[in-house]
Amino acid sequence: MIEYKKFILKNGLTLLTHRDASSPVAVINVLYKVGARNEHPEKTGFAHLFEHLMFSGSKNVKSFDKELQIAGGENNAFTCSDYTNYYITLPKENIETALWIESDRMLYPNITQQNVDTQRSVVIEEFNQRYLNQPYGDIWLLLRPLAYKVHPYRWATIGKSIEHIKNATLDDVKCFFDAYYSPNNAIISIVADIEHEKIYELVEKWFGEIPDRPTVNCELPQEPQQTELRTLTVERNVPLTYLYKAYKMCNRKNADYYTCDLLTDILAGGKSSRLYRNLIKKTNLFASANAFISGDLDEGLLIVSAHLLPDVDIKKAEEAIDGEIDKMRTTKVSEYELAKVNNKIESSQIYSETSIMNKAMMLGYYEMLGNIDLINSELDYYKAITVDDIMKVSQDVFSDERCSVLYYKSAMSK
């Protein structure tokens, strides 16, 4: 059980606090409710670019790393389709250093032409290294627009085209900041061995005077129901052929999300899973196989993927995977299988709660979902799932009409 308190400042900033006496370290997590899904289709990659820009200093803090090193802390961040997350760890005695840094860059980020040009170059280099010049790096650049035709999930966090970042102007970046980086669009979650009210006083001191701004609540285009199988075949200079089957599934807030999560664990949750036992161990087709969910706020993807062994026919491999998927649709899983994956979920949650970093991030994440109480009750949703639920959701999700298949062929195996 994670006990917490929730405060709302007058400017709309949400503060979540959890007292943890197990560590002398404090975690300050700042979540902004903006990600790749909030970008204009012709100006993608801005959420990720802005994550980089937020480390370029601010009006009163020229170097975040230097100030944090003096305070014995460190910081980092990440961007995804649905939100952007910044976090700092440091000794609890120095918590005001973190609050000073975060409040100053929320109010006065150093958005200059020089910094935009510098971070633009960093992001372009990252795009080239991680997505274009790395084996299998472009898989998501291919799979997303295959699975999505209208929704912003059709582009990756790095952006749809690197040209969008190359052409980003200083005004574009400033407009993005004004639209999303305001206290009323942020959630601060703090875990430390400090009284809740004391943390509130400190956050009010550093953030209370930051003015709120109108938030951009543009309606995202809803992805129409997929009614036909989609396929894409590419050939790359990679050692092994890769097969990706992406099925449309419910959004993160839907109760069937938990069922999808469990059924992917039944398929690919370790060496006792079905794909490992039946495909890796019993056939000479696959080097690896996996199944997972994207976990997106809006309609997401359930993905079954596999690395093929050299010279294996990709259609034969797909037939083997489809055979395992058909079993999920036509035959109930055993109570033992369901209990096994549920126990794994429970143990993972218990383990995650030993980390103050995880607790700070989870508080912010569940608040963003709109139901912070899930941090303590989500396990009940998993435990309530039956073998009939697994079969029903499998029948709904695993249909060709909802599937997008990427045949990522190796040119080296010829």
N, C-alpha and C positions, 0 to 999 in steps of 0.2 A: 504494500500500500504506500503510495507516494502522497503525502500530505502537502497541500499547497494553499497559498492564498492568492487571490486575484484582485488587482487594483486597476482602476481606470482613471488616468489623469484628466484634467480639464481639457487638454488639447487632443484627447482621444487616444493617447498612447496606452496600450495594454501592458501591464506589468504582472508577471507571475513569479512567485517566490517559493522556494522550498528550502527548509533548513536541514542541513546534513552535517552532523557532528563527526563524521568518519574521516574527514579530510581537512587539512589546513588550507586547501586551495579553493578558490572561488571560480565559478564559471559564469560568464556574462554572455548570453546568447541573444542576438538581435536578428529577428526574422522580418523581412519586408515582403509583403504580399504582392510580389511581382516576379514574374519569370518569363520564359520564352513565349508562353501563351498570351502574354499581354502586348506583344510586339506587333507593329504594322507589317503586313506581308512583304512590303518593299523595303523595310528597315529592320531586318532580323539580326539577331546576335547582340542587340543593345543591352539586354539584361546582363549577359556575360561580360561584355565590354565594361559596363558600369561597375561590376564587381571589381575589376582590375583598377578602375579609376578611383575607387574608394580607398585604395591603399596609396594614393599619390599625395597624401598629406591634406591638411586643412588649414584654416586661417591661423589657428593658434597651436597646431601640432604639426610641425614640419616633417617629422619622421616618426610614424607609429612604432616601427620596430625598435628604434633607439629608446623611446620612452618606456616601452614595455620591457625591454631588456634590463633597463635600470631598475624597473619595478619587479623583476624576476618573473616576467610573464611571456606569453607568446600568443599569436593570433593567426587566424586563417578564415577562409570563407569558401562557399560553393554556391553554384547556381544550378537550378533545374528548370523543368518546364513550368512549374507551378509557383515557385518562390525562390528567394535569395536569402542565404543564411550567413551571418558573420558571428564569430565566436572568439572569446578571449579567456585564457586561463592565467591566473596569477595568485600569489598569496592573498588571503582574504583581507589582510591589513592594508593592502594596496588597491582595494576595489575601486576607490575613487579615481585612480589613474585610468582604469578601463572606462568608467562612466564619463570621464572628461574626454577621452578620445572618441568614444561613440557619439556623444552629444555634439562634439565639435564638427565631426564629419557629417552628422545628420543636418546640421544647420549651415556649416560653411565649408563644404568640400572644395578642394583646390582644383576646380574645373577650368583649366586653361588650355589654349591651343597647343602649347608644348606638351602638356600631360596627355591630352587626347592623342596627339601624334605618337608619343612614346608608347602608350598602352595599345594603340591601334597596331603598331608594329609587333608588339608582344602577342596579341591575339592572332594576327595573321600568321606568325611563325608557329603558334600552337595549332592553328587550323592545318597548316601544311604538315607539321610533324606527326600529329596525333590522328588526323583523319585522311590525309591524302598520301603521305609517304610511309605509312605504317601498314604492315600486312593486316587485312581485314578492317582497317580503320574506317572505311567508307560504308560499312554495312548499314549503320543507322541513317546515313545520308540517303541510302537507297530504299531502305525498308519503310521509313516514316512516310515519304510521299506516296509509296505504294499502298499503304494501309489507310492513310488519311488523304482526302481530296479537298476538304473545306476547312476543317478545324486547324488552329495553329499548331497542334501537335504534329503537323506534317513537316515541320522543320526541327532540326536538332538544336540544342541549347547554343551551340557554337554559331548557329545561323544557317539560313538556307543557301546563301551564297557569300563568299568572302568579299565580293564586290560591295555588299551592303556596309561592311565595316570600313572598307577602303574609302567609300564615299561619304561616311558619316561626318557631318559638320559639327562645329562647336555648338551652334544653336540647336541641332538635333539632340545632342547629348544633354544640354541644359534643359530642354523641354522634357526629356525623359526623367531627369531628376525631379523637376517640378511636379510631374504627374504622379510619381510613385514614392518618392523618398521623403515622406512626411510622417510626423509622429502618429497621426491617426491611421496610417497604413502599416504600422510597425507593432511587433510584439517583442517585448523584452522579457526573457526568462532568466532568473538568477538562482543558482544553487550555491549555498555557502553556509558556514556555521555562524550565521548572523541572524538576529531577530527579524521577523517579517517587517515590522513597523520601522525598524531602523533602515532596512533596505529601501522601503518606500520613501522615507525622508530623503535619502541620498539621491534616489532617482528623481524625485520631485525637485531637488536642488539643481540637478544638472540638466534635466529635460523639461521641467515644468514650464519654462518661459519660451520654449520653441513653439512658434505659431503653427496651428494646423492649416491645412490647405484642402481645397476641394479635391476629392479623389476621382480618378477616372474610372467610371463604372460602365465602360462600353460593353455592349452585349457581344459575346463571342459567337461566331457562326457555329451552329450545331452541325455536327457531321451527320449526313443522311444515312439511313440504314443501308448497310452493304448487302447487296442481293446477288452477287456473283463472285466466283473465284477469281482472284487476281494473281498473276504470276509475272516474275521478272527474272531473266537469265543474264548473268554477266560472267565474264571470264577475267581473271586477274592472275598476276604472277605471284601466287601464294602456294605453299607446300601441299595443303590439303583442301579438298572441296568442302564447302560449308552449306548446310541446308537450314533455312529459317522458315518456320510456319507460324504466322502471327494471326491469332484469332481475336476478333473484337469481344470485349467483355464489359461488364458494368463499371460504373464510376466508383471512386474510393468510398463514398458514403453509403453505397448500396449494400444491403445485408449479404448479397451473393458474393461480394468481394472476398469475404472470409472463406467461403466454400471454394472459390477459385484458388485461393492461396493454399488451402489444404490439398486440393487435388493435384496441384503442381508438385507438392512435396511427396505425395504418393507416387507420382511419376518419376521424380528425379531427386528426392531428398536423401542423398547418400548412397552407400553401396548396397543397402537392402532395398532400394527403390526398384520399381518395375523396369525402367529403362536400363538401369545398370545390370540387373539380373538377367533380363530377357534379351537385351540388344548388345550390350558390351561383352558380357560373359559368354553368351550362347551363340553369337554369330561372329562372323569375320567381316563385318560391315563398317563398324564405327570405332573411332578413336575415343570419342566422348559423346555424351548426349546430356541435354539439360532441358528443364522446363521452369518457367518463372513468369511472374506478372509484373507489369510496369507500375502499378499502384498510382495511376494518375488521378487528379481530382475529377476530371471529366472521363468520358468513356475511354477505357484503356485497352491494353493488349495482353493476352495470354500467349506466351511464346514457347514453342517447342523447337529446339535447335539441336544440331548434331554436326560434329566433325567426322567426315568419312575417311576410312582408310584408303591408301593409294589404289587406284585402278578399280574402285567400286563404282558400279553403275548407280547414278543418283536416283533413278526411278525405282530401282530395286530397294535402295535404302529408304526412300520415301514410303514405299509399300510396307516395309517393316515397321516404321514409325506409325503409319496409319493403322496398322494392326493393333498396336498398343492403345492408340487413341480410341479405336472402335470398342475395345474391351471396356474402357471407361464408360462408354455410352450404353453398352448392352448388358453388362454384368455388374452387379453390385460389388463394391469393394468389401473386404472382410472387416468385421469389427476390430480385429487385431490391427490391421493396417491403419484404420482411422485413429485408434487409440495411440498407436506409435507416433504418428505425425503430430497429434495433439500434445503428446508428452514433450515432443521436441519443441513445439511452439512455446509451451509453458516454461520449459527449462531455459530457452533463449530469452524469454522475457525476464525471468528471475535474474539471470546473469547480467542482462543489460542494465538492470536497476542497481548493480554494484558500481556503476560508473556515473560520476557526477556529471560528466559531459553528456552522456546519453540522456540522463534525466532532464537536463536543461533543454536539450534539443527536442525531446519528446513533449515537454510542456508547451513549447512554442508551436510545434507541429500540430498537436491535437487542438490547441486553441484556434489555429488557422482553419482546421477542419470544421470548426463551429461546435465542437463537443469535447471540451477538455476532460470531462469525466471519463472519456474512453481510456485515458492513461491508466485507470484502475479497473475498468470494467470490460475492456476489449476481449480479454481472455474468455469471458462468459459467452461471447458470440461464437468463438471457436468451439467451445465445449458443447454448445447447443446443436451443432451440425450433426446430422445423421447420415448413414450410408445411403438412404433414399435421397437426401439433399445432394450428395456427391453425384449420384447418377442423373438426377434431374438437371443440375447445372451443366454437367458434361454433355448431356443431350442438347442443351440449348446453345452452349458455346462452341462445341466441336462440330461445326457444320461447314461444308465447303463454301457456302454462300457468305460466310463471315470471315473467310480465310484469305490471307495474302501470303504468297509463297515466294521466297527469294532463293534462287538457285545460284549460288556463288561458287563458280567452278574454278578449279585449279588449272592453269595453263602449263604448270610444271610437270603434271602427271602424265602428259601425253607421251 
